[in-house]
């Protein structure tokens, strides 16, 4: 009772502080001090609209992740994957609003309410109160929170079919509030990586490192601790393929993600008046196309068959690889980056299966982790000096490459190290993995009580929408359901 009473008092005091902070604001919550009836005001309004529409496109990528991941998994785990995909951005959004945004951009002085922080961490903008209650800061937050949600959702696919839902939800809050945000401060919030004394400092235009390497390498730490799915590896250590249930979901999800990337990369200008958006869009398109074509024809030449699921991963790999350098490179470089990304995803998946012996059902580590690192290095190689003063090896500048190497090493150590600590703590407290029986039956029934495909189960009257009295049909037992 004392704990409950203390928690109630603490919560009440916290809410009072938020109200006082909001009342003490000096920002521009209604836009009257930001917009003016002239050309300058029109430019501001145009850039607001551009940035918010780009944010909405990036948010729509959540649907792409949900479709692609679900299609790559078995029937019996579909509801569980959809639940994780939906809840990670919901929990992540609240965590980023409360804590992550302040840690990431405090001290950047980019917008109102973000004045306090240093090169290691920010500490202003909590809960978007005070000066941060401002139309420009809100616009910026909206764009940044969907990036944070993207980083969080990457892990869902890597850990699919055996991770407890509650363990995943705890992860979602922590990675969005802390792991993602602190590293993000170092590169996007004016932190120490952005101000390295090499080149113009480390550069990651739209998040090969901040979003994708963070998500992918935290995934690697997670699956090392989680272990493989039952049946993934034979006694001699050789891997088995565990096909998903819907290639259509995979292809459709990839189309959605590809489309959303035009908000991800060109949107990172935060300004429609920055006409470099056309170059960024073309580079994005070419790298994704090059990754897909490389994987398509490489698998065809080796096997005589086209693997469309792997080809989709090739497209995503190209998109991840070009995300950091997209603003700084000529178009031919985008094609090269996409081709290299295609090789990285194919051999990265093989490396995980045969060398590391880790089980990644959707190839998230190779697509996002390994290609995220490649994207950071590509800035140091291919930047041609035509935008932002960033020039790499092709322009005769070795300093930028040094900055990018330091950045790549930092994100690898930070993401894998903090991810390993986080999942180890979860493993030794509430546990990471569902029981063996639940894994065999499927997480849909075990963690949700119903199936995404009712024809595979019989339903008895219950109180819920999908519900409560779901039982295995004698004709569709766990052993006989298409898994």
N, C-alpha and C positions, 0 to 999 in steps of 0.2 A: 504493500500500500504506500509506503514511503517513496518508493521508486516512482510509482504512478503520479503521486502528488508532486514530486520534484519535476517530473517530465512535463506535467501540466503547467506549472509555474514557469518553467524554462520556455515552453512554447508560447505562452502568453507574453512573456517579456520580449521574445524574439519578434512576435507579430507587432508589438508596440514600437520596437525599434524600426521595423520596416515602414510603419506608418509615419513615424517622425522623419525618417530619411526621405520619404516621398514628399512630405510637406516642405522639407528644407531644400527642395530641388532648385537648381538654377539653370536647368536645361530648357529645351524648347519642345514641350510635349504635344503641341498642336500644329507646329509647322509655321506659325505666323512670323517667326523671326528668321526662318530659313528660306521661305519662298518669297520671291519678289516678282512684280508684274513687269519684267523686262527680259531681255535675252538671257541674262545670267540666271534668272529664276527659271526660265524655260529649260535651260541646260540642266539645272539641278533636278527639276521634275522628271526630265527624260532619263537621267541617270538613276533616279530612284526607281522608276518603272522598270528599267532594264535590269537592275540588280535584283529586284523582288521577283520578276518573272523568271530570271535565272535561278533564284532560290527555289521557286516552285518546280522548275524542271528537275533540279537536283533532288528535291523531296520525292518526286515521282519515280526516281531511281529505286526507291524502296520497293516499289511494286516489281521492278525488274529483278532485284535480288530475291524477292520472295518467290517469283515464278521460276527463275533459273534454279535456285536451290532446291525447291520442292520437286522439280522435274528430275533432278539428279539423284533423288533419294527414293526409297521404296515406299510403296503405298501405305504401309502401316505407320509411317512416321510423318505423314504430310501435315496433319493438323498441328503437331508439335512444332514443326519448322515454321509454319505460318504464324503460330503464337509467338515464337521467339522473334521472328522478323517484325511483327507488329509491336511487341512490347519493348524491344530494345530502343527504338527511336522515341517511344513514349517516355520511358524512364530516363533515357539519355537527354531528352529535351529539358526535363525538369532539373536534372543534375547540372546541365550546362548553363541554364538560366540562373541557378542558385550559386554555383561555384566556378564551373569551368571557364565561362566567359571572362570573369574577373582575373583568374589565374593566367589566362592566355593573352589578354589584351590590356590588362592594367599596366600603366606606365608607357603604353604606346603613343598616347595622346592623339590617336587617330580620330577619335570622336569625343563628344562631351561625356564626362564621367569616367574617363579612362586615363586619368592623369598620374595615378600612383603605381609604382612598380620599379623594378630594376632589371638588369640584364638576365637574371635567373628566373624571376617569377613576378607576376603582377598581383596587385591587391586592391584594385578599384573596379567598380562596376557590378558589385554583388547584387543579385536579384534585380538588376536593371532599375535600381532606385536612385534617389538623389539626382545628381546631374545627368546620370545615364538615362533618366526618363526623358528622352529626347528623340525626335523623329529620325534624325540621322543615325543615332546609335542603335535605335530599334531596327532600322533597315539593315545595318551592318550585322546585328545579332541574328536576324532572320537568315541572312546568307550563310553565316558561320555555323549556326546550329545544325543545318542540314548536312554540312560537311562532317561535323562531329558524329551525327547519326550514321553516316555512311561508314566511317571508321569502325563504329561499334558493330554494325551488322555483318561485317566481313567474317567475324569469328563464328557466327551461327552455322555457316556451311561447313567449316572445317571440323567443328565439334558435333556435327549432326548425328542423330540416331543412337546416341548413348549418353549425352550430357543432361543432367537434371535441369529442369526448367528454372527452378529457384536459384541454382548456382549461376545459370546464365544471366538471370536478371540482376543479381548482385554485381556480376562482372560489368554489365552494361552501364550501370551507374558509376562505377569506379573508373572505368576506362574513359568515359566521356568527361567526368569531372576532373580527373587528375592526370592519368597517363597521357592521353591525347593532348590535353590543354597545356601541360607544362612544356612538353616538347614543342607544341605549336607556338608557345611564347618565344622560344629560342629562335625560331626561324621567321615567324610572321608577326610577332609582337614586339619587334625591335630588340630581341634578346641577343645573346652572345654569338650565336651562329651567324646571324644576319650581319653582324658587325666585325666578323673576322678580318684580319689585315691582309687578306689575299683576294685578288680580284676586287669585286665590289661586295665581298662577303658572300656567304652561302645563299643560293637562290633556289627556290622551289615554287614555281609560279602558281600552280593550282593544286599541289598536294601529292605528288608521287611519294614523297616521304611522310609528310604530315598526316595524310589520310591513309594511303595504301600500305606503305611499309609498316606504319604503326599497327594497322589492322592485321596485316599478313604475318608479321613476326610475333605479335601477341598470340595469334592463332597457332604458330609453331610451338611456342612454349606450352600452350594449353593442351594440344594433342599429344605432346610428349608425356605430360602428366596423366592425361586421360586414358591413354592406351587405345589400341585399335578396336574396331567393331569385331564382334564374334564372327569368325569365318574369313576375316580379311587376309590373314597369313596362315600358311601351312606350317607344320611342325619344323620343316627345314628352313623356314623363314621366307620362302617365296610368296609373293603376293597374289591374291586372287582379285579379279574384277568383280565388283558388286554393282551391276547396272541399276540405274534409276528407272522410274516407272513411266516417264512422259517426256520424250524428246521434244514434243511440241512446246511444252512449258519452257524448256531450256532455250529453244530458238526464240520464242516470243520474249522471254525475259532478257535475252541478249539484245534484241531490237530496242526494248524499252531502255536498257542501260546505255546503249549507244546513243540514243536520242537524248537522254538526260545529260550525257557528257557535253553536249553543246551549251548547257547551262553551267556545267562544272568548269570547263576551261575558258571559253570566251567570257563567261560571267565573272570570272575572277579579275577582270579589269575594273569591275565595279562602276563602269562608265560606258554608255553607248557612244559617248563623244570621243572615246579612245578608239580610233579607227583601226588599230591593230587587231581588233576583234575578228576582222575578216581573215587575216593570216592565221590567227589562232584556230579559227573554225576549220580552215582548210587543213592545217597540220594535224588537227585532231582526227578529221575524217580519213586522211591518208594513212596515218599510223594504224588506226583500227583496221582499215581495209588491208593493209600490207600484212599485218599479223594474221588475219584470217586466210588470205591467199597462201601465205607461206605454209601454214599448218595444213590446209586443205591439200595442197599438191605434194607436200612432203610425205604425208600419210598415204596418199594415193600411190606415189612412186614406190613406197616401201611395202605396201600391203595389197595394192590393187583395189582398195576400197577408200571411200571418203568418209572420215569420221566427223560428222557434222557437230557433235557435242564438243569434241576437242577443238574443232575449227572455231566454234563460238568462244572457247577459252583463248584461242589465238587472237581473236578480235579484241577481247577484253585486255589481254596482255599488252597489245599494241597501244591501246588507249591509256593504260596505266603508265607504260613506259614514256609516253609523250606528254603526260600531264605536267611534269616539272619543267621541261624545256619548251613547251608549245609556243610560248610568246617570243622566244629568243632565237629561233632557228629558221633556216630556209626550208622550202617544201621537200627537197630531195633528202634532207636529213630526217624528216618525219618518216619517210618510207624506210630508210635504213634502220631507224629506231624500231619501227614496227616489225621489220623482218627479224632483227635480233631478239625482240621480245617474243616472237613466235618460237624461236629456238629455246629461249629461256624457259617458257612455260612447258614445252614438251619434255625437255630434259630435266627440268626442275621437278616435275611430277615423277619422272622415273627415278631421280635421285632420292626423293622422299620415300618411294616404295621400296627400292632395292638397297639403299645405303642407310638412310636414317631409320627405316622400318617404322614410319609413322603413317597413320591413316587419315587422309584428307579427302572426304567424299566428293568435294566440288573443285579441288585444285586451288583453294584460296591462297595457300602459302606461296605457290609458284606464281600465280597470277598477280597477286597483290604484294606479297613480301619481296620476292626476288626481283620482280619487275619494278617495284617501287624503288629499290636500291639502284637498279639500272637507270631509271629515269633521272635520279639525282646526278649520277655520273655523266649521263648524256648531256646535261647542261654544260659541264666543263669541257666536253668534247666538241659539241656542235654549235654552241652559241656564236653568232656571227657579228655581234656588236651593233646591230641595227635597232635594238630596243633596250631601253633601260641601262645602257652602258655595259651590258653583260657580253663578254666575248671569251670564247674558249680556245681550244687547241687549233681549230681550223682557222682562227684569226690570229694565231701566233701568241696567244696568252696562256701561260702555264699557271698563273696565280689562281685563276678561277677554278681550275681543276683541283688544286690543292684544297680550296675551300669546300668543294663538292665532296672530296674524299673524306674530309673531316666530318662533314655533315652525314654522309652515308654510314661511316663507322659509328657516329654518335647515335643515330636512330636505331641501328642494329642492336647496339648494346642496351640502350634505354628500353626499347620496345620488348625485346626478348627478356631482358633482366627483370623489369617490372612486371611483365606478364607472367613470368615464371613464379615470382614471389606471390602475386595475387592468386593465381590458381592453386599454388601450394597451400596457401592459407585456407582457401575454400575447401580444398581436398581434406584437410585435417580438422575442419570444423563441421560443416554441414554435409560434406562429401560432394564429389563431382559426378559420379557415375550412377546411373539407375541400376537396380538389381538385374541379374542375368535373366531371370524369368520375364521381367518387363521388357528388356531389350529384345528378347526372342518374340514375344507377343506383339510388340510395337509400342512406341511411346504415346501413340494416339489414344489407345485404350487405357494404358497405365497412368498417364498424366492428365488426360482430359475426359476420358469416359465415353468417347465416341469417335467414329471414323470419318475421314473426309469423303469416303466412298461408301455410303450406307448399304449398297448392294452386297458388300462383303461381310456384313454383320446383320443380325436381327435385333430389332429394337422392341423393348417392352415398355408399357406405359410409364412415363416418368414426369417429373415436374419441369425439367428444363427444356430449352429449345431443341437441343439435339439428343438428349440426355442420359440421364442418370441410370436408367436401367438397361444399358447396352450390354449385350453378352455375345460371346462367340457362337456363331451358327454351327451346328453339327456338320453342315456341308462345307463350311468355310472356316475350319479350325486354323489355329496359328500355323500349323504345318502345311495347310493346303491353300491358304490365301496367297494370291500373287504378291510376293514380297520383293 
